[in-house]
Amino acid sequence: MARTLEWKINMELVEDGDTTEARAVLDTGKATVTGRGSARRNPEDADVPLIGDELAASRAMGDLSRQLMRLAYKDIGEAGAGLSGEVEEDAPYGWSTPVS
C-alpha cells in the first residue's frame, strides 16, 4: 500500500547581539517535536549573520532529529517490536522474532 505524507518544519531564528537562537517545530499529526539550537559569534570574527543562522538552524535540526528518533524507538516498543531494556543506540529496526 503506497502512502505519501508531507511534514513541514517551522524554523524560527532570533538574533540578539552575537547570539542566534533557532527553534525547529515539526507536527507529525501524532506528536509535536521541537528542536533547539544556538550559535554565538566570536566578537573577533566578521559579522556574517547567515553563518549564525546556518549553525543555529543545523543544531536545531540535529536536536529535532534525535528527538524524532527517540519517539520512533518508543513507538516501536509500544508496537511490540524490539527487545526490552535496549538502549536507543542499539535499538533494531523492524519486528523481533517471538520467543517460544
Long-range contacts (C-beta under 8 A, 24 or more apart in sequence): 9-61, 9-64, 11-57, 11-60, 13-53, 13-56, 13-57, 15-49, 15-52, 15-53, 18-42, 18-43, 19-52, 20-49, 20-52, 20-53, 20-55, 20-56, 21-56, 22-53, 22-56, 22-57, 22-59, 22-60, 23-60, 24-57, 24-60, 24-61, 24-63, 24-64, 26-64, 26-68, 28-68, 28-71, 31-71, 33-64, 33-67, 33-68, 33-71, 34-64, 34-67, 35-60, 35-61, 35-62, 35-63, 35-64, 35-65, 35-66, 35-67, 36-60, 36-63, 37-61, 37-62, 37-63
